[in-house]
Amino acid sequence: MTKVLFATPCFYPSVNTGGPAVSMTNLVKMMNRRYDCSVVTTYFDMGSDKPFTEVAEGENRLFNSDVFYLSTISVFTMYKSIKSIKPKLIYTSSLFSVSYSLPALIYSKLHRGCSIIVAPRGELRFFAINNKSIKKKIYIGFLRLTGLLRNIKVHTTSNEEYRELRSVNLNHNLSDVYNISNLSIVENNNTIVRPQKIRGELKMLTIGRFARVKNLYYAFEILSKLKDDIIFDIYGPKEDEEYFNECFSVKMPDNVKINYKGHVRHDELKSLYMNYHLFISPTLTENFGHSIVEAMLNNCPVIISNNTPWNDVGVNGAGYAIDLNNKDQFVKAVGEFAAMNNETYQTRCIAASEYIQRKLNVNETIESYYKMFDDSLR
């Protein structure tokens, strides 16, 4: 079997990297059916100095693949690992994580028999590229000047990312760009138990990094205007302590309870969603939105901003996608779910499940991935 190497800072059992770790783990699980897969990743979760307890440092055999957890990630250690594996294809899940992307690009350049796929995973979206833009533009300029971006394949995961990538001063050096959505492989069926819905009561959750890009302050402001009995639980790493404090400084009426629940493991999500009526995410930008997708895969309706690939949820009865400039519409949408009776609510749950299954079309997506990898190896 052909050797394929995944160089990624996001992989099992990472919690703090959120959706990217899920998509990369799912990708490896799928691709090892056709290729001899190896993964090189970090032995630490993002923002943590404590090593993983679920895996050992160094080589592990996971998901029918060789997974190498390195305690030190640098251009040198990554290049050394790539050289020892001798892959025919490298897939790197970041462009700006220099310790992953640069050695992968250099190895591919020096070894003509090795192809490379770069997945920016939203790093080249307008919002992301303008954050610390000078450093990023210098790095892109360096990669272009040295020819490291020539003849590579690029993997985008949403129509928005694909369109915006075309406007970055990067495109003319690219031979191919493949636009294939991320993989959210979750057991799904309409028999998943949903909570009973009582009029005037609503249990909501969100899952993701507690960071400004997730725009949770906006959610706090929305909830402060509601009169129904609402519980809003927040799951995910506390990435921005200052922003966390800003959000919890918003004065809430007695009928609204907001709780920060901290980390949640991916394998706990199915049982978690059974306790909530609604998922909310007024995100500023989302390249894919694993947590949004997984909510609907677990038959949970969503209220989200229109900055995600799932802007037609409202048309399909799965929830609402609303412009952030229309705060009153957000308030109205949450109020509608709070006032909903159980019969209407259960119908919306089924609609959420059916909508996301149609949109994902998993079998077609898997075939698209195989084509991208096969094309890259030619």
C-alpha positions as CSV (number, residue, x, y, z in Angstrom):
1,M,0.0,0.0,0.0
2,T,1.1,3.6,-0.7
3,K,2.5,5.4,2.2
4,V,0.6,8.6,3.2
5,L,1.7,10.9,6.0
6,F,-0.6,13.3,7.9
7,A,1.3,16.1,9.5
8,T,-1.2,17.8,11.9
9,P,-1.3,19.7,15.2
10,C,-4.9,18.5,15.6
11,F,-5.6,14.8,16.2
12,Y,-7.0,12.4,18.7
13,P,-7.2,12.7,21.7
14,S,-7.1,16.5,21.5
15,V,-10.0,18.3,23.1
16,N,-8.8,21.9,22.9
17,T,-8.3,22.0,19.1
18,G,-12.1,21.2,18.7
19,G,-13.5,20.4,15.2
20,P,-10.1,20.2,13.4
21,A,-9.1,17.2,15.6
22,V,-12.3,15.5,14.9
23,S,-12.1,16.0,11.1
24,M,-8.4,14.9,11.0
25,T,-9.1,11.7,13.0
26,N,-12.1,10.9,10.8
27,L,-10.0,11.5,7.7
28,V,-7.3,9.1,8.8
29,K,-9.9,6.4,9.8
30,M,-11.3,6.7,6.3
31,M,-8.1,6.9,4.3
32,N,-6.4,3.9,5.9
33,R,-8.8,1.7,4.0
34,R,-6.9,2.5,0.8
35,Y,-3.4,3.7,2.0
36,D,-0.7,2.8,4.5
37,C,-1.3,5.8,6.8
38,S,1.0,7.5,9.3
39,V,0.3,10.5,11.5
40,V,2.9,12.9,13.1
41,T,1.4,15.1,15.7
42,T,2.0,16.7,19.1
43,Y,2.0,14.8,22.5
44,F,0.2,17.8,24.1
45,D,-3.2,19.4,23.8
46,M,-3.3,23.0,22.6
47,G,-2.5,25.4,25.5
48,S,-1.5,22.6,27.8
49,D,1.9,21.5,29.1
50,K,0.5,18.1,30.3
51,P,1.0,15.2,28.0
52,F,-1.9,13.0,26.8
53,T,-2.7,10.1,29.1
54,E,-4.6,8.1,26.5
55,V,-1.6,7.5,24.3
56,A,2.2,7.0,24.7
57,E,4.9,9.3,23.6
58,G,6.4,8.2,20.3
59,E,4.9,5.5,18.1
60,N,1.3,4.2,18.7
61,R,-0.9,1.9,16.6
62,L,-4.3,3.6,16.4
63,F,-7.1,3.5,13.9
64,N,-5.1,0.9,11.9
65,S,-2.4,3.6,11.4
66,D,1.0,4.4,12.9
67,V,0.6,7.6,15.0
68,F,3.7,9.4,16.3
69,Y,3.3,11.7,19.2
70,L,6.3,14.1,19.5
71,S,7.1,15.9,22.8
72,T,9.0,18.5,20.8
73,I,7.6,19.9,17.6
74,S,10.0,21.9,15.4
75,V,10.9,22.2,11.8
76,F,13.8,19.8,12.5
77,T,11.9,17.1,14.5
78,M,9.1,17.2,11.9
79,Y,11.4,16.9,9.0
80,K,13.3,14.1,10.7
81,S,10.0,12.2,11.2
82,I,8.9,12.7,7.6
83,K,12.3,11.5,6.3
84,S,12.1,8.3,8.4
85,I,8.6,7.5,7.2
86,K,9.4,8.2,3.5
87,P,5.8,8.9,2.4
88,K,4.7,9.2,-1.2
89,L,2.1,11.8,-0.2
90,I,2.0,14.3,2.7
91,Y,-1.3,15.9,3.9
92,T,-0.7,18.8,6.2
93,S,-3.7,20.3,8.0
94,S,-2.2,23.8,8.3
95,L,-0.3,26.4,6.4
96,F,0.6,28.8,9.2
97,S,1.7,26.1,11.7
98,V,5.2,26.5,10.4
99,S,6.7,23.5,12.3
100,Y,4.2,21.3,10.3
101,S,3.8,22.9,7.0
102,L,7.4,24.1,6.2
103,P,9.2,20.7,6.7
104,A,6.4,19.0,4.7
105,L,6.8,21.5,1.9
106,I,10.6,21.2,1.9
107,Y,10.5,17.4,1.9
108,S,8.2,17.4,-1.0
109,K,10.3,19.8,-2.9
110,L,13.5,17.8,-2.3
111,H,11.9,14.4,-3.0
112,R,10.3,14.6,-6.4
113,G,8.5,11.3,-5.7
114,C,6.5,12.8,-2.8
115,S,3.4,14.9,-3.5
116,I,1.8,17.2,-1.0
117,I,-1.7,18.4,-0.1
118,V,-2.0,21.6,2.1
119,A,-5.3,22.1,3.9
120,P,-5.4,25.7,5.3
121,R,-8.6,24.8,7.2
122,G,-9.8,28.4,7.3
123,E,-6.4,30.0,7.8
124,L,-6.8,31.9,4.5
125,R,-10.3,33.2,5.1
126,F,-10.6,37.0,5.1
127,F,-11.2,37.2,8.9
128,A,-8.3,34.8,9.7
129,I,-5.7,36.2,7.3
130,N,-6.2,39.8,8.7
131,N,-5.3,38.6,12.2
132,K,-1.6,39.1,12.5
133,S,-1.6,39.8,8.8
134,I,1.9,41.1,8.5
135,K,3.6,37.9,9.7
136,K,1.3,35.8,7.6
137,K,1.9,37.7,4.4
138,I,5.6,37.6,5.0
139,Y,5.4,33.8,5.4
140,I,3.3,33.4,2.2
141,G,5.7,35.7,0.4
142,F,8.6,33.5,1.5
143,L,6.9,30.3,0.4
144,R,6.1,31.8,-3.0
145,L,9.6,33.2,-3.5
146,T,11.3,29.9,-2.7
147,G,8.9,28.0,-5.0
148,L,7.6,25.8,-2.2
149,L,4.0,26.5,-3.3
150,R,4.5,25.3,-6.8
151,N,2.7,22.1,-8.0
152,I,1.0,21.5,-4.6
153,K,-2.6,20.5,-4.1
154,V,-4.8,22.6,-1.8
155,H,-7.8,21.3,0.1
156,T,-10.5,23.8,1.0
157,T,-13.5,22.6,3.1
158,S,-16.3,25.1,2.2
159,N,-17.5,27.2,-0.7
160,E,-16.7,30.3,1.2
161,E,-13.1,29.3,1.8
162,Y,-12.7,28.2,-1.8
163,R,-13.9,31.6,-3.1
164,E,-11.8,33.6,-0.6
165,L,-8.7,31.5,-1.3
166,R,-8.9,32.6,-5.0
167,S,-8.4,36.3,-3.9
168,V,-5.3,35.6,-1.8
169,N,-2.0,36.3,-3.6
170,L,-1.3,32.6,-3.6
171,N,-3.5,31.1,-6.3
172,H,-1.4,31.5,-9.4
173,N,1.2,29.1,-8.0
174,L,-1.3,26.3,-7.3
175,S,-1.9,23.5,-9.7
176,D,-5.2,22.3,-8.1
177,V,-7.6,23.3,-5.5
178,Y,-10.1,20.6,-4.2
179,N,-13.2,21.8,-2.4
180,I,-14.4,19.0,-0.2
181,S,-16.3,19.4,3.1
182,N,-14.9,18.0,6.4
183,L,-16.1,14.6,7.6
184,S,-18.4,14.4,10.6
185,I,-18.9,10.7,11.0
186,V,-21.6,10.3,13.7
187,E,-24.1,7.5,14.2
188,N,-27.3,9.2,13.1
189,N,-31.0,8.2,13.0
190,N,-34.3,9.6,13.8
191,T,-34.7,7.4,16.9
192,I,-32.1,9.4,18.9
193,V,-33.9,10.4,22.1
194,R,-34.7,14.1,22.3
195,P,-35.7,15.8,25.5
196,Q,-39.4,16.7,26.1
197,K,-40.2,20.4,25.4
198,I,-42.3,22.4,27.9
199,R,-43.7,25.7,26.8
200,G,-41.7,28.7,28.3
201,E,-38.7,26.6,29.1
202,L,-35.5,26.1,27.0
203,K,-32.2,24.3,27.6
204,M,-29.5,25.6,25.2
205,L,-25.8,24.8,24.7
206,T,-22.8,25.7,22.7
207,I,-19.6,23.8,22.2
208,G,-16.3,25.3,21.1
209,R,-13.4,27.5,22.2
210,F,-14.3,30.4,24.5
211,A,-12.7,32.9,22.1
212,R,-13.8,36.2,20.5
213,V,-14.3,34.6,17.1
214,K,-17.1,32.5,18.6
215,N,-18.9,35.8,19.6
216,L,-20.5,34.5,22.8
217,Y,-20.9,38.1,24.2
218,Y,-23.5,38.5,21.5
219,A,-25.3,35.4,22.8
220,F,-25.2,36.8,26.3
221,E,-26.8,40.0,25.1
222,I,-29.5,38.1,23.3
223,L,-30.4,36.0,26.3
224,S,-30.5,39.1,28.6
225,K,-33.6,40.3,26.6
226,L,-35.7,37.1,27.0
227,K,-38.5,36.5,29.5
228,D,-38.6,32.7,29.3
229,D,-36.9,30.3,31.7
230,I,-33.6,29.5,29.9
231,I,-30.6,27.5,30.8
232,F,-27.5,28.1,28.6
233,D,-24.5,25.8,29.1
234,I,-21.1,26.5,27.5
235,Y,-18.7,23.7,26.8
236,G,-15.1,24.0,25.5
237,P,-11.6,25.3,26.5
238,K,-11.4,28.8,28.0
239,E,-9.0,30.1,25.4
240,D,-9.4,33.9,26.2
241,E,-9.7,34.6,29.9
242,E,-10.3,38.4,29.4
243,Y,-13.2,37.7,26.9
244,F,-14.6,35.1,29.3
245,N,-14.8,37.7,32.0
246,E,-16.3,40.3,29.6
247,C,-19.1,37.8,28.7
248,F,-20.0,36.9,32.3
249,S,-20.1,40.6,33.2
250,V,-23.3,41.0,31.2
251,K,-26.2,41.3,33.7
252,M,-28.7,38.6,33.3
253,P,-32.4,38.5,34.5
254,D,-33.3,35.9,37.1
255,N,-35.0,33.7,34.5
256,V,-31.7,33.1,32.6
257,K,-29.0,30.9,33.9
258,I,-25.7,30.6,32.1
259,N,-23.1,28.0,33.1
260,Y,-19.6,27.4,31.9
261,K,-19.1,23.6,31.9
262,G,-15.5,23.3,30.6
263,H,-14.1,20.5,28.5
264,V,-16.2,17.8,27.0
265,R,-14.8,14.8,25.2
266,H,-16.0,14.0,21.7
267,D,-17.3,10.5,22.7
268,E,-19.5,12.1,25.3
269,L,-21.4,14.3,22.8
270,K,-24.2,11.9,22.0
271,S,-25.3,11.6,25.6
272,L,-24.8,15.3,26.1
273,Y,-27.1,16.4,23.4
274,M,-29.9,14.3,24.9
275,N,-30.2,16.9,27.6
276,Y,-30.6,20.1,25.4
277,H,-33.2,21.5,23.2
278,L,-31.2,23.9,21.1
279,F,-27.6,24.6,19.9
280,I,-26.6,28.3,19.5
281,S,-23.6,29.8,17.7
282,P,-23.5,33.5,16.7
283,T,-20.0,32.9,15.3
284,L,-18.1,35.6,13.4
285,T,-16.8,33.1,10.9
286,E,-16.8,29.3,10.6
287,N,-15.1,27.4,7.8
288,F,-17.1,24.2,8.6
289,G,-18.5,24.2,12.1
290,H,-18.1,20.7,13.4
291,S,-20.1,21.5,16.6
292,I,-23.0,22.9,14.5
293,V,-23.0,19.8,12.2
294,E,-22.8,17.4,15.1
295,A,-25.7,19.1,16.9
296,M,-27.9,18.4,13.9
297,L,-26.5,14.9,13.4
298,N,-27.8,14.4,17.0
299,N,-31.2,15.7,16.0
300,C,-30.7,19.0,17.8
301,P,-31.9,22.2,16.0
302,V,-29.6,25.2,15.7
303,I,-29.6,29.0,15.8
304,I,-26.5,30.3,14.1
305,S,-25.1,33.3,12.4
306,N,-25.1,33.5,8.6
307,N,-21.3,33.2,8.7
308,T,-21.2,29.4,8.2
309,P,-21.8,27.0,5.3
310,W,-25.2,26.1,6.7
311,N,-27.2,29.2,5.8
312,D,-30.2,27.4,4.5
313,V,-31.1,25.7,7.8
314,G,-34.1,28.0,8.2
315,V,-35.6,27.1,4.8
316,N,-35.3,23.4,5.7
317,G,-36.8,23.7,9.2
318,A,-33.6,22.8,11.0
319,G,-33.3,26.1,12.8
320,Y,-32.2,29.6,11.8
321,A,-29.2,31.3,10.3
322,I,-29.4,35.0,11.0
323,D,-27.4,38.1,10.1
324,L,-25.5,39.4,13.2
325,N,-26.7,42.9,12.3
326,N,-30.3,41.7,13.1
327,K,-30.1,41.1,16.8
328,D,-33.9,41.4,17.2
329,Q,-34.2,38.4,14.9
330,F,-31.9,36.3,17.1
331,V,-34.0,37.2,20.1
332,K,-37.2,36.3,18.3
333,A,-35.8,33.0,17.1
334,V,-34.7,31.9,20.6
335,G,-38.1,33.1,22.0
336,E,-39.9,31.0,19.4
337,F,-38.1,27.8,20.5
338,A,-38.7,28.7,24.1
339,A,-42.4,29.0,23.5
340,M,-42.6,25.8,21.4
341,N,-44.7,22.9,22.5
342,N,-43.3,19.3,22.5
343,E,-45.0,18.2,19.3
344,T,-43.7,21.1,17.2
345,Y,-40.3,20.8,18.7
346,Q,-39.9,17.1,17.9
347,T,-40.8,17.8,14.3
348,R,-38.0,20.4,14.2
349,C,-35.6,17.8,15.6
350,I,-36.3,15.4,12.8
351,A,-36.0,18.3,10.3
352,A,-32.5,19.0,11.6
353,S,-31.4,15.4,11.2
354,E,-32.8,15.1,7.7
355,Y,-31.3,18.4,6.6
356,I,-27.7,17.7,7.6
357,Q,-27.8,14.1,6.2
358,R,-28.8,15.5,2.8
359,K,-26.2,18.2,2.9
360,L,-23.3,16.0,4.0
361,N,-23.9,13.2,1.6
362,V,-21.1,11.2,3.3
363,N,-20.6,8.5,0.6
364,E,-20.1,11.1,-2.1
365,T,-17.7,13.1,0.1
366,I,-15.6,10.0,0.8
367,E,-15.3,9.3,-2.9
368,S,-14.2,12.9,-3.4
369,Y,-11.4,12.4,-0.9
370,Y,-10.2,9.3,-2.6
371,K,-10.1,11.1,-5.9
372,M,-8.1,14.0,-4.4
373,F,-5.6,11.6,-2.9
374,D,-5.4,9.5,-6.0
375,D,-5.0,12.5,-8.3
376,S,-2.2,13.8,-6.0
377,L,-0.3,10.6,-6.3
378,R,-0.3,10.5,-10.1
